[in-house]
Amino acid sequence: MSARSNFGSTSFDPYGEPVSDDRNASTMQGDRRARNAAIAVFWTLALTLTAGRIYFSEQTFDQTMTLAQAQIAAFVTAIR
């Protein structure tokens, strides 16, 4: 007749540090919401900046493709 007790059990974070159990679920949920909001803001900003660079680019698509092919060819030649 053995019973397991959670008394004295310690949980660990991904880095192996012990985590105290005094954090409640609402704090963890708030952390998750903040992280998700930060991720959404980051990717929105990244896509907006990328789209702006594409829209305001003075090069035509053909020039861009020619330049990309030349850079790839130079890279392949350099690694041989």
Backbone torsions as a table, in degrees:
resi	resn	phi	psi	omega
1	MET	NA	88.4	178.7
2	SER	-116.4	142.1	179.2
3	ALA	-125.4	131.7	177.7
4	ARG	-81.9	142.4	179.8
5	SER	-119.5	137.2	176.0
6	ASN	-84.1	-2.9	179.4
7	PHE	-68.1	125.0	179.0
8	GLY	88.8	-3.3	178.2
9	SER	-77.6	143.2	-177.1
10	THR	-120.6	136.4	174.4
11	SER	-101.3	156.2	-175.7
12	PHE	-124.9	147.5	175.6
13	ASP	-82.7	175.6	-177.1
14	PRO	-60.1	-18.4	-179.3
15	TYR	-95.5	3.7	177.4
16	GLY	87.2	7.1	178.8
17	GLU	-85.6	140.0	177.9
18	PRO	-66.8	141.1	-178.8
19	VAL	-115.1	129.1	177.5
20	SER	-77.4	153.4	-176.5
21	ASP	-92.7	18.5	-178.1
22	ASP	-83.1	-4.4	175.9
23	ARG	-78.7	129.4	179.5
24	ASN	-92.9	171.5	-174.1
25	ALA	-66.5	-33.2	-178.8
26	SER	-67.9	-34.8	176.7
27	THR	-66.2	-42.8	-180.0
28	MET	-66.2	-38.1	178.4
29	GLN	-67.2	-38.7	176.7
30	GLY	-64.5	-39.1	176.3
31	ASP	-62.4	-41.1	-179.9
32	ARG	-65.0	-42.0	178.6
33	ARG	-63.5	-43.0	179.4
34	ALA	-63.9	-41.5	179.1
35	ARG	-64.7	-44.1	179.0
36	ASN	-64.2	-38.6	177.7
37	ALA	-65.7	-41.5	178.9
38	ALA	-64.3	-39.8	178.0
39	ILE	-64.0	-44.0	179.9
40	ALA	-63.5	-42.6	179.0
41	VAL	-64.5	-42.9	180.0
42	PHE	-59.5	-50.9	-176.4
43	TRP	-69.5	-33.0	175.3
44	THR	-63.2	-44.3	178.2
45	LEU	-64.8	-43.2	-179.9
46	ALA	-62.5	-45.2	179.6
47	LEU	-67.6	-36.8	178.0
48	THR	-64.8	-44.1	178.6
49	LEU	-65.3	-40.5	178.5
50	THR	-65.2	-44.9	179.1
51	ALA	-63.7	-38.1	177.5
52	GLY	-64.4	-40.8	177.6
53	ARG	-64.6	-38.8	179.1
54	ILE	-68.6	-44.4	-176.4
55	TYR	-65.6	-42.1	-176.0
56	PHE	-91.8	7.5	178.9
57	SER	-67.3	138.7	-178.9
58	GLU	-90.6	-9.0	-180.0
59	GLN	-85.8	146.8	174.6
60	THR	-79.3	168.8	-179.2
61	PHE	-63.7	-39.2	179.8
62	ASP	-63.3	-41.3	177.9
63	GLN	-64.5	-40.5	179.6
64	THR	-63.6	-44.1	179.9
65	MET	-66.4	-39.5	178.1
66	THR	-63.1	-42.8	178.3
67	LEU	-64.7	-42.0	179.2
68	ALA	-63.8	-42.2	178.2
69	GLN	-63.9	-39.2	178.6
70	ALA	-65.8	-39.9	178.9
71	GLN	-67.4	-40.1	178.1
72	ILE	-65.3	-42.4	178.8
73	ALA	-63.3	-41.1	178.3
74	ALA	-65.3	-38.2	178.6
75	PHE	-66.2	-44.8	179.8
76	VAL	-63.4	-40.9	178.3
77	THR	-64.7	-37.9	-178.0
78	ALA	-69.5	-32.7	-177.2
79	ILE	-87.1	-6.6	178.4
80	ARG	-78.0	NA	NA
